[in-house]
Amino acid sequence: MNVLELRTIDKSYPRGGWFGNRDRVRVLKKVSLSLGDGACLGLLGRSGSGKSTLSRIALGLEPPDSGQILFQGKDLTGLNRRERFLARKDLQVVFQNSLGSVNPRMTAGEVVAEPISNFESVTKSELRSRVGRLLEMVGLQASDAKKLPHQFSGGQLQRVCIARAIALKPRVVILDEAVSSLDMIVQAKILDLLAGLRRELGTSYLLISHDIRIILRMADSLAVLHEGEIVGYAEHMEEAGAIQHPVFNALMDAVLNPLPEG
């Protein structure tokens, strides 16, 4: 069963920005992807390939020009504002820039508590207890709830963002270059953490990255995006070697060392 499907997604933007001339740049070209329940799909592409645009569309943050986003069988493009809000409970995201993803004036506890408060009615003591457990699930301490974002390292703050993303036990988490800004040792630890949470919670991941090492380490299947088009696909990672495209071959050739063990 597919929990998330993108069907023939097209997206373009005006050349030169919104106030430019009427020419448009086509960023996504008939992109189709499917993510199975409990699976991890790796989306590989260089900078400028359209990966981040695709993630925003998958999240429902902006509409496609054409195509469908099916989440748990429902077309997100056809939902009203209230229905889209409720769908967000089961569709979460972790972005690359952890510091830019949080309010610098909010404590870690407030950051993690925000989605719970938005969707559920809980007492203050229940909320505090849940936040503490979530922080411990991602390898932090319950007492870290009192800290502000600047008091964490980059890897620690990304763990806070992951705790926020899993707070409602979503069906899908989109990982948009979620470990790309971290050093290799921290990357490995975060990926191991995400793999463990996937086993424990049954969450599906759309893992978006320009780094083939990250995808090889974690994904079950692979799609290669280049200039807005899917140019290669492997339903199982063992089949990835059969993909023949210059971009994929160049990314594979650039792999010098695997990620270290966490």
C-alpha positions in Angstrom: 0.0 0.0 0.0 1.3 3.4 -0.9 0.9 6.1 1.7 2.1 9.0 -0.5 1.9 9.2 -4.3 2.9 12.0 -6.6 1.3 11.7 -10.1 2.6 13.6 -13.1 3.6 16.7 -11.1 4.3 19.8 -13.2 5.6 23.1 -11.8 6.9 26.2 -13.3 7.8 29.7 -12.1 8.0 33.1 -13.9 11.4 33.8 -15.3 13.1 36.6 -13.3 10.8 36.3 -10.3 7.1 37.0 -9.9 7.4 40.4 -11.4 9.4 39.4 -14.5 8.2 38.8 -18.0 5.7 36.1 -18.9 8.2 33.5 -19.8 8.2 30.6 -17.3 10.9 28.2 -16.2 9.6 24.6 -15.9 11.1 23.2 -12.7 9.3 19.9 -12.5 8.2 17.8 -15.6 5.6 15.1 -15.1 7.2 13.7 -11.9 5.7 10.6 -10.5 6.8 8.9 -7.3 5.2 6.5 -4.8 6.1 5.8 -1.1 5.0 2.6 0.5 3.8 2.3 4.0 6.8 1.9 6.3 9.2 2.3 3.5 12.1 4.8 2.8 12.3 6.2 -0.7 15.6 8.0 -1.6 15.3 11.0 -3.9 18.7 11.8 -5.3 19.6 14.9 -7.3 22.1 17.7 -7.6 21.4 21.3 -6.4 18.9 22.9 -8.7 17.3 19.6 -9.8 13.9 20.5 -8.3 14.2 18.4 -5.1 13.1 21.2 -2.7 10.3 22.3 -4.9 9.0 18.7 -5.0 9.2 18.5 -1.2 7.1 21.7 -0.8 4.5 20.3 -3.2 4.4 17.0 -1.4 3.9 18.8 1.9 1.0 20.8 0.4 2.9 24.1 1.0 2.5 25.1 -2.6 0.3 23.7 -5.4 1.5 22.1 -8.6 0.6 23.5 -11.9 -0.9 20.1 -12.7 -0.8 16.6 -11.3 -2.0 14.9 -8.1 -0.6 14.5 -4.6 -2.3 11.5 -3.0 -1.8 11.1 0.7 -3.4 8.1 2.3 -5.6 7.9 -0.8 -6.8 11.5 -0.7 -5.8 14.2 -3.2 -4.3 17.0 -1.2 -4.9 19.4 -4.0 -8.7 18.9 -3.6 -8.9 19.3 0.2 -10.2 22.4 1.8 -8.2 24.4 4.3 -9.4 22.5 7.4 -8.8 19.1 5.7 -5.3 20.1 4.7 -4.6 21.2 8.3 -5.7 17.8 9.6 -3.6 16.0 7.0 -0.5 17.8 8.3 -0.7 15.7 11.5 0.4 12.6 9.5 2.7 14.4 7.1 5.8 16.1 8.7 9.1 17.4 7.6 12.7 17.9 8.8 14.6 20.5 6.8 18.3 21.0 6.3 18.7 24.2 8.3 17.8 23.2 11.8 18.5 26.7 13.3 16.3 28.3 10.6 13.5 25.8 11.3 12.9 26.8 14.9 11.9 30.0 16.7 15.1 31.2 18.4 13.1 32.5 21.3 11.3 29.2 22.0 12.9 26.6 24.2 13.4 23.1 22.9 10.4 21.9 24.9 8.2 24.5 23.4 9.4 23.6 19.9 8.6 19.9 20.4 5.3 20.7 22.2 4.0 22.9 19.4 2.5 20.2 17.1 1.0 18.4 20.1 -0.7 21.6 21.3 -2.0 22.3 17.8 -3.7 19.0 17.3 -4.4 17.5 20.8 -5.9 18.6 24.1 -3.6 17.6 26.9 -2.8 18.9 30.3 0.4 20.8 31.0 1.8 17.9 33.0 0.9 15.4 30.2 2.5 17.7 27.7 5.7 18.1 29.7 5.9 14.3 30.1 5.5 13.6 26.4 8.0 16.2 25.4 10.5 14.7 27.9 10.0 11.2 26.4 10.3 12.5 22.8 13.6 14.2 23.6 14.9 11.0 25.2 13.8 9.0 22.1 16.1 11.1 20.0 19.1 10.8 22.3 18.7 14.0 24.3 17.7 14.5 28.0 14.3 15.5 29.3 16.1 18.5 31.0 17.2 19.8 27.6 13.6 21.0 27.2 14.6 24.2 29.0 17.4 25.1 26.6 17.2 27.6 23.8 18.2 26.7 20.2 21.6 28.5 20.4 22.6 26.3 23.4 22.6 23.2 21.2 25.1 21.9 18.7 23.9 21.5 15.1 23.4 17.8 15.5 21.6 18.2 18.8 19.3 20.8 17.4 18.5 18.6 14.4 17.5 15.9 17.0 15.1 18.5 18.5 13.6 19.0 15.0 13.3 15.3 14.6 11.5 15.0 18.0 9.1 17.7 16.8 8.5 15.8 13.5 7.6 12.5 15.2 5.7 14.1 18.1 2.3 13.0 16.5 3.5 9.7 15.2 3.0 10.7 11.6 2.6 8.3 8.7 5.2 10.1 6.6 8.3 12.3 7.4 10.0 14.1 4.5 13.7 14.5 5.2 14.8 17.4 3.0 18.6 17.3 3.1 18.1 16.8 6.8 21.7 15.7 7.6 23.6 17.5 4.8 24.9 20.3 6.9 26.3 18.0 9.6 29.8 16.4 9.7 30.1 12.8 8.7 30.2 11.3 12.2 27.1 13.2 13.3 25.4 12.3 10.0 25.9 8.6 10.7 24.5 9.0 14.2 21.4 10.9 13.0 20.7 8.3 10.2 21.0 5.5 12.7 18.5 7.3 14.9 16.1 7.8 12.1 16.4 4.1 11.1 15.6 3.1 14.7 12.6 5.4 14.9 11.3 4.0 11.6 11.5 0.4 13.1 9.8 1.6 16.3 7.1 3.8 14.9 6.6 2.4 11.4 7.1 5.8 9.8 7.7 6.1 6.1 10.5 8.4 4.9 11.0 10.4 1.7 14.7 10.9 2.0 15.8 13.8 -0.2 19.6 14.3 -0.7 22.3 15.2 -3.1 24.6 12.7 -1.3 24.3 9.1 -2.6 26.1 7.8 0.5 23.2 8.9 2.7 20.6 7.2 0.4 22.6 4.0 0.0 22.8 3.8 3.8 19.1 4.2 4.5 16.8 3.9 1.6 14.9 0.9 0.3 14.3 2.3 -3.2 15.8 5.1 -5.3 14.6 7.8 -7.7 17.1 10.1 -9.5 15.9 13.6 -10.3 17.7 15.7 -12.9 16.5 19.1 -14.3 13.0 18.4 -13.0 12.7 14.9 -14.5 13.0 11.4 -13.0 15.8 9.9 -15.0 16.4 6.7 -13.1 14.5 4.5 -10.7 15.3 1.4 -8.7 12.5 -0.3 -6.8 15.1 -2.1 -4.7 18.5 -0.6 -3.8 20.2 -3.8 -5.1 19.0 -2.7 -8.5 20.5 0.8 -8.3 23.6 -0.3 -10.2 21.5 -0.9 -13.3 20.6 2.8 -13.6 22.4 4.3 -16.5 22.5 8.1 -16.6 25.5 10.4 -16.6 24.3 12.3 -13.5 23.8 9.1 -11.4 27.1 7.7 -12.6 28.9 11.0 -11.7 27.4 10.9 -8.2 28.4 7.3 -7.8 31.9 8.0 -8.9 32.2 10.8 -6.4 31.7 8.4 -3.5 35.1 7.9 -2.0 34.2 6.5 1.4 31.1 5.2 3.0 29.7 7.0 6.0 31.4 5.9 9.2 29.5 3.7 11.7 27.6 5.7 14.2 
